[in-house]
Amino acid sequence: MNLIIDVGNTYTKLAVFKRDKIKDKERVKTKKIIEVIEKLQEKYDDLKVGIVSSVGKLDQKTLDFLEKNLQLTILSHKTRIPFTNLYGTPKTLGIDRIALVCASVEQFPNENVLIIDAGTCITFDFINHKNEYLGGAISPGIRMRYKAMHNQTANLPLLKTEVPKTIVGNSTASSMHSGVVNGVLREIDGNIEQYVKEFGDLTIILTGGDAKMLSKQLKSSIFANSNFLLEGLNFILQYNTH
């Protein structure tokens, strides 16, 4: 069984895979990784192999624990990957984006695939049917847009995310909701239209924290998969250990 560790600034996602299937999933504070992994290893005595992404956010004690208790793969730009990376600055490509592309290679081989990750930032990643990663785009995510309006102005409030009922906001709050959420939706739909125009047939994956909310509002036909990054990390681990 495989242990997948996706480290964030405050929270970390942990997933236990048996081959390609998720058997367990946890979202924990990053500082509590060790105690949660110990409990998972008590529950699954054959949990011996693991992969960690965003290792720079781990303290040395946690990293030492992982290396002692797992046959560990640390995802980096040197890790072997199953696609041709044509990104102009490959060392700057986020390893989360690498994992998402790897998931698309496994699940949608020989297809044009656009992966949209709606998280802190919204990232667009495109891999063509020749298994060549060409790049994509990065823009501010939903929460970042709300925070920017609040932080960069004197009077705009910091609001919780809310799907607007209409395009026309009739108050400051409803105008902000319309601007942020409808702006993101039109941005995503517009990008999809441009990719289809340039590349033709296209498989579209939507993932990330805001994927569920956005998927119900988008015009385009998409696959929404909240576990796509974890599945990509599991595939990288299998690709490098078999």
Secondary structure, DSSP 4 states (H G I P E B T S, - for coil): -EEEEEE-SSEEEEEEEETTEEEEEEEEEGGGHHHHHHHHHHH-TT--EEEEE-GGGS-HHHHHHHHHHSEEEE--TTS--SSEE--SSGGGS-HHHHHHHHHHHHHSTTS-EEEEEESSEEEEEEE-TTSEEEEEEEEE-HHHHHHHHHHTSSS---PPP---SSSS-SSHHHHHHIIIIIHHHHHHHHHHHHHHHHH-S-EEEEESTTHHHHHTT-SS--EE-TTHHHHHHHHHHHHHH-
